[in-house]
Amino acid sequence: MKRIAIYDMDGTIVCSMHRYRTIVDNGIERIDLDYWRANEYRALDDSLLPLAEQYKNDLDDPHCIVVIATARILRNADRAFIYSRLGTPDHIVSRNENDNRSGATLKIDVLIGVTLAVGVFVIVGVGVLVLVIVAVAVS
């Protein structure tokens, strides 16, 4: 039986802090999406975090299906970074152009379908909420 390893990108296997900032909106701090989107072209300047080594090890494991689950809208620079610096996963889950769901909701909606087909899985850095829901869906 194959296992599935699902990796978030930002803050898990990739450092993109050079193009990230927050704003305060109605007293709540949140990501400044306009700033993020204005700097999407700088994805090739992102760097790898230590967990990227495990990601690469999983890519080399013939008994592992590797999935990147990201809230990013993948542009050319993002794809170039993935293919040239991380290595090509078996599947990528990402946001569509006009998708305004939260990152957690996006990943839950897609990953439940993926994990229902696979009995053994590892989720790396996609959030506690996703871990709980996927664990319930598979059990």
Secondary structure, 3 states (H helix, E strand, C coil): CCEEEEECCECCCEECHHHCCEEEECCEEEECHHHHHHCHHHHHHCEECCCHHHHHHHHHCCCEEEEEECCCCCCHHHHHHHHHHHCCCCEEECCCCCCCCCHHHHHHHHHHHHHHCCCEEEEECCCHHHHHHHHHHHC
